[in-house]
C-alpha cells in the first residue's frame, strides 16, 4: 500500500476486473471514491466519500429469484368506481409478470382487513382470479393493518432466496389504527429487519405522500406515484417486471474511517437517515443499509467526512465492507476494499484530481436536501421562500450539469425549475407528490418505476 | 212472518250460533293460552340466550386477552433471549454488536446497581438513535421506575434478584414499552415500541372473514351477495382493539359499527396492556337468533298443528250435530206427515161411529144391545187416538219451532170441565174418583185448545201412572192475571231429583213405574211448551201426600171487554170442538 496511487482499490479475487466476465457478472460492482483523488496538506478540510454499487446483469430471465409478493389494495370508499376496477386490472397485469413458482397473496382493507387470496403459488390462477373478483370498495382506511396482514402473508413463505415484498396500493390517508408517517415508518423499519420491503403505490392526488414515501423508504422499498388510475395496469406490469431484476438484497455498506478522519453525516435521500434508520454513525464507523439492487442499476451512498490537517503522505482513508445476499447465486457475498489517498501540497494537482461522478452525486444530494427544505417551507406557508430555494437549486444544478457534463443534473435542474413554478397555485398538490417521490430514491429507480 | 215466528227462527239460529261459538272457543281458548305461555317461554329463552351469548362474547374477549398475553410472553421470551446475548461487560460496541444481531430493532438500556446508566454510554460516543432513545426514556432512568428497581438491590445489600417485568411510557403521542430484567449487578431494559407491539398484535389477531363465495366466476353476483351480507346487520360482528388513548388499533369482522352503537361486551386487557381494551359489537336480535328462532318455530309449528287438530275436531262435532238435528228434523217431519195421514181416516171413523150411535140411540139403547157398547168403545178409542195424534202434531210443531197459540177470551173452568168430561169414561173404567174444586170462572185470554190439551195430558198421566191411587184432584184458582190449575193424584209421586226430567221428551220416571204402561213420552213436554207459550209454567210441586201434584200457572193479559154472548158462544164453540 505504499504505492503512490491516488486510489487504491483492494478488490477481493472474485471482483478482480481481469477475471472472466461470467464471474464478474454475478457480483455487485463496488466503487469507492473521494471527490478528489488527492487531499490538501496541512489544512482541515471536508471531503465526500462515495460508495457506488452497481447490480450485475442476470444471465437470463429464468435465473431471477422467485418472488414472494403480497398485493395490498385499499378498497376504502374513495376507491369506488373506476379506481377499484383499474386496481383489479393492475393486479391481473401484475400476475401476467409472475412465474408459476412465484408466490402471491392479495389482501384488501377498508375498516378491516380481508385476506382475499392467502399466500399461494401463482400457478393456482383460478383461486387468485376469484380473489381479485371479490374486490369491492367501501369504508374507511385501515392502512396499517392492511400492510401488517400483507406482510403476514409474505412471512408465510419468507425466504432469503426470494424477493419478499408487500405492494401497497392506496389512494388515501390512513384513518383506522396507527396513521402517522412516523408510525408507518417504524413499521417499515421493522419489516425491513425481517427482510420484507414495502413498495407503496400512490394513486391520484388524494393520498398522503409523506406517509407512503416514509413507509416505502423505511422498509427499503420504492414509492410510485400514479396520477391516473388508467396508468395503473401499465405501471404494475412494469414494476412487477422490475421486481424480477433484483439481483442483491439486504445490502449493508460499512465504512470504517481511518485515524484523522471523522464521519460527519450521511447525505441521504428522502427523509433524514435517522428517521428511516438506514444509516448509523458510531465513532469512526458508518453503517448504511441500502434497498435492493436491480440489475445494471447503480445506487450510491455519500458520506461527508472531516479530515484534520495532515502532513504530505499516502495514507489509508477508510476500509469499506459491502455485504449482501446475492439473488443469483443465493450466497451471502461480502466485498471488502480499502481506500487510500495521497496528501499533497500541490493545489494544481489537487484541482485536477477531481472525480466528476462523486461531485455529481454530492450536488444531487445537496439539491435533494434543499428540495426537502423547500417542501418544509412550503408546508409552513412560506411559498416565496420555497420558490427561491427551488430556483437556487435549479441554478446550482445547471452549473453543476455544465461543469461536469452531467445529463442527470441537467434533468434534475429542469425538474427543479418546474417545482419552482408549481410551488404556487393549484398544481402544488401534485407537484409535492412528484418531489417527495423523487427525493426518496435514486434517479435510476425513478426512471424505471421500480417496485 | 209473525213476530213470534221470527223469535222462533231467531231461537233456532241462536242455537246454531251458540254451538258455533262454543266450538270456536274450544279452538281459540287453548290456543291462546298455549300461545301466551309459549310467547313467554320464547321471551324468557331469548333473554336467557342473550345472557348466555353475552357471556360467550366475554369469554371470547377473555380468550383474545389470553392470545394477547401469549403474544406478550412471546415478546418476553424474545427479549429474554436478547438480554442473555448481551456481554457481561459494559463495552458499548460489544453490546451494539449483540443488539444488531436481533431480529427486532430493540434499544437497550443498562443500569448498574447504583442506578447509573452504563449503556448507551452517556459520556461516550453515541449514535443519534441512542441519543434519542436516552432522551425519551429519561423519566424512567433518571430517578424513575428503573432507577428504583436498580437501587432496590443495592439497598438490600445483595445482588439484584432475578426480577423482571414490564413498564410503559408515553413519548411522542405513542405508548412505548420496556421489558426489564435484573442481571447480576445490572438492570437490563429492552424497548418494544408501540408499533412493534401493534404489528405483532395485528399479525396474530384474526382478519375479517370473507363471506361465503356465491359464484366463483361472476364479479357481479359475488359483489351483490357480498352487499347483501353486509346489509344484513344481523349477520355481522365487529371486534375492536383500542389502545390506552382509546384509539382503534385494530378491528375485524364485517359489521359496520354505528356512531352511537354500544358494544355488547367490553374487556380491559391484562397487564402490561391494562389500559387497552377489547370491544365487541353485534346486533341485539342476532344474538340468540338461532336458539330463540328455532324455539319459536317449534312452538308456532306446534300451535299450528294443534289449531289444525282442534279445528278438525270442532268441525267434526259441528257436522255430527247438524246431521243429528237434520235426522231428527226428518224424523219429526215423517211422524208429522204420518199423523196427518192418520187424521183423515180417524175423522171418518169417528163420523160414521157417531152416525151409527145416532141411529141406534132411539131404537136399541134400552135393550142393552152389545152393538151400542161396542160403538161406545169405538168412540172412546178414536177420541184417544185423536188426542194422541194431536199431541204428536203439537210436538212436531214444537220441534220445528212452529208451535203457536191463538189467544181468545176463555173461561178456564169450562175448558177443565169439558176435558174432564171427555176423560170421564176412562176414569170411570179405571175406578178413579175425581174431586174438583173449580174457582176459575173469570174469562182470560188463552188458547182453549192448548189449555184442554195440557189438562188432558195431565189427566192421562194420572190414568197411566197413578191408577193405584184411585183418586184425581182437580183444582183451579185465579189471582189477578194469574190462573192456576192443579192436578193431583195419590200415586207413587215423583222424586224431587226427577221433577225437571219428567218434562224432557221420551223420558219415563222409571222402568218399574212404566211397566205395562203405554205412552209416547211426549205429553209433559208438550204441556210445558204450551204453558210457556202462555207466559206460564208447568211444574211439579209438593203436595200434601205422597202423590204427584202438577201445577199449571198461566199469566194472561187483561181481558178485553166483549159482549157476553160472543164470549159464551166462543166458549161453547170450544166445548163443541173439544167434544167433536
HADDOCK unambig.tbl for C-alpha pairs under 7 A between the chains (distance, minus, plus):
assign (segid A and resid 112 and name CA) (segid B and resid 208 and name CA) 6.31 0.50 0.50
assign (segid A and resid 112 and name CA) (segid B and resid 251 and name CA) 5.79 0.50 0.50
assign (segid A and resid 112 and name CA) (segid B and resid 252 and name CA) 5.18 0.50 0.50
assign (segid A and resid 113 and name CA) (segid B and resid 207 and name CA) 5.49 0.50 0.50
assign (segid A and resid 113 and name CA) (segid B and resid 208 and name CA) 5.62 0.50 0.50
assign (segid A and resid 113 and name CA) (segid B and resid 252 and name CA) 6.81 0.50 0.50
assign (segid A and resid 114 and name CA) (segid B and resid 207 and name CA) 5.81 0.50 0.50
assign (segid A and resid 114 and name CA) (segid B and resid 208 and name CA) 5.05 0.50 0.50
assign (segid A and resid 114 and name CA) (segid B and resid 209 and name CA) 6.41 0.50 0.50
assign (segid A and resid 114 and name CA) (segid B and resid 210 and name CA) 6.58 0.50 0.50
assign (segid A and resid 130 and name CA) (segid B and resid 216 and name CA) 5.82 0.50 0.50
assign (segid A and resid 130 and name CA) (segid B and resid 217 and name CA) 6.68 0.50 0.50
assign (segid A and resid 133 and name CA) (segid B and resid 219 and name CA) 5.25 0.50 0.50
assign (segid A and resid 134 and name CA) (segid B and resid 219 and name CA) 6.82 0.50 0.50
assign (segid A and resid 134 and name CA) (segid B and resid 222 and name CA) 6.63 0.50 0.50
assign (segid A and resid 134 and name CA) (segid B and resid 223 and name CA) 6.68 0.50 0.50
assign (segid A and resid 136 and name CA) (segid B and resid 223 and name CA) 6.86 0.50 0.50
assign (segid A and resid 145 and name CA) (segid B and resid 202 and name CA) 6.22 0.50 0.50
assign (segid A and resid 145 and name CA) (segid B and resid 250 and name CA) 6.67 0.50 0.50
assign (segid A and resid 148 and name CA) (segid B and resid 199 and name CA) 6.20 0.50 0.50
assign (segid A and resid 148 and name CA) (segid B and resid 202 and name CA) 6.58 0.50 0.50
assign (segid A and resid 148 and name CA) (segid B and resid 203 and name CA) 6.12 0.50 0.50
assign (segid A and resid 149 and name CA) (segid B and resid 203 and name CA) 5.83 0.50 0.50
assign (segid A and resid 152 and name CA) (segid B and resid 203 and name CA) 6.00 0.50 0.50
assign (segid A and resid 176 and name CA) (segid B and resid 248 and name CA) 6.39 0.50 0.50
assign (segid A and resid 177 and name CA) (segid B and resid 248 and name CA) 5.21 0.50 0.50
assign (segid A and resid 177 and name CA) (segid B and resid 249 and name CA) 4.09 0.50 0.50
assign (segid A and resid 177 and name CA) (segid B and resid 250 and name CA) 5.73 0.50 0.50
assign (segid A and resid 178 and name CA) (segid B and resid 249 and name CA) 6.39 0.50 0.50
assign (segid A and resid 183 and name CA) (segid B and resid 195 and name CA) 6.46 0.50 0.50
assign (segid A and resid 186 and name CA) (segid B and resid 195 and name CA) 6.64 0.50 0.50
assign (segid A and resid 187 and name CA) (segid B and resid 195 and name CA) 6.35 0.50 0.50
assign (segid A and resid 190 and name CA) (segid B and resid 104 and name CA) 6.48 0.50 0.50
assign (segid A and resid 190 and name CA) (segid B and resid 105 and name CA) 6.61 0.50 0.50
assign (segid A and resid 193 and name CA) (segid B and resid 103 and name CA) 6.18 0.50 0.50
assign (segid A and resid 193 and name CA) (segid B and resid 104 and name CA) 6.57 0.50 0.50
assign (segid A and resid 194 and name CA) (segid B and resid 103 and name CA) 6.45 0.50 0.50
assign (segid A and resid 274 and name CA) (segid B and resid 129 and name CA) 6.87 0.50 0.50
assign (segid A and resid 280 and name CA) (segid B and resid 127 and name CA) 6.41 0.50 0.50
assign (segid A and resid 281 and name CA) (segid B and resid 127 and name CA) 5.65 0.50 0.50
assign (segid A and resid 282 and name CA) (segid B and resid 125 and name CA) 6.56 0.50 0.50
assign (segid A and resid 282 and name CA) (segid B and resid 126 and name CA) 6.01 0.50 0.50
assign (segid A and resid 282 and name CA) (segid B and resid 127 and name CA) 5.20 0.50 0.50
assign (segid A and resid 283 and name CA) (segid B and resid 125 and name CA) 5.96 0.50 0.50
